[in-house]
Amino acid sequence: MPWIDTIPPQRRRQLETALDADGAEHLRYAAGDPDFAMFLLVADAAAGRRLGVSIFDLPDACWRDFYDDGLTPMEAVATASESE
């Protein structure tokens, strides 16, 4: 099950609003897939807090694979930073 399907509806609406406001780069990277773009948006915020950088500043990571495998955004950031 994708991470986005596990979050409460109110949180999803908040993420949709944030994606509309600040997620153009995430939406482009996600090829227009809003669910994946919201995953990237949350992962990007987590990377900023944990690592001080954007996910787009990390070496190539398989973000779509992380999403498809059901990782949370925080797990994806941890996995990507471990492989750095």
N, C-alpha and C positions, 0 to 999 in steps of 0.2 A: 504494500500500500504506500503510495507517495506520501511524503511528509505533510503536504498541504491538506490532505484529507484527514489528518489527525488533529488539526487545530480547530478551536471553537469558531463558530460563524462570526462572532463579533471581532475576533482577532483577524480573521480573513478579510473582513471589510476594512479594518484598519490598514492591513497590508495593501489592499487594492488602492486605497486612497494614497498611501505612501508611494506606491508604484506609479500612480498617475502624476504625482508631484515630483518625484526624484528618481524614477526608475527607467529613464529613457535608455541609458547604456545597458542596463540589465535586460530590458526588453529586446534590444537589438541583439545582444549576445544570445538570448533565448530564441531567436528567430520568430519572435512574436508570440511565443507560448507564455501566457500570463502566469500560469501556475509555476512553471520553471523559473520565470523571471522573479516571482516573489521569493522563491527559494534562494536565488542568487542575491536578492536584496537583503535578506536576513543574514545570509552567509557573509556578505560584504560588511554589514554592521558588526557581526561577530568578529571578523578578521580585524576590523579597525580597533575594536576594544581589546582583543587578545594579543594582536601582533603589531598594531599601529600602522597597518598598511591595508590597502584595498585587495580584494581577491584578484583584481586585474593586475596587481603588482607582484603577485606570487608567480613562481615558475609554472609552466603549463600544468594544469591539473584537469582531471576528467570530471568536471562539474556535472555534466549530463549523466555520466555513469553513476556518480554519487547520488544524484537525485533519483535515477531509475532504480538504484539498489535499495532505496528507502532510508538512506542516511538522513539524519537531521542536518540542518545547515551548520550547526556547531560541530557535529561529528565530521562533516565534510571539511570544514576549516582545519580541524585537528589532523585529519588524514593528509590534507594538502600540505600543511606545515611540517608534518613528519617527513614527507618525501622531499622536502626542500633540503 
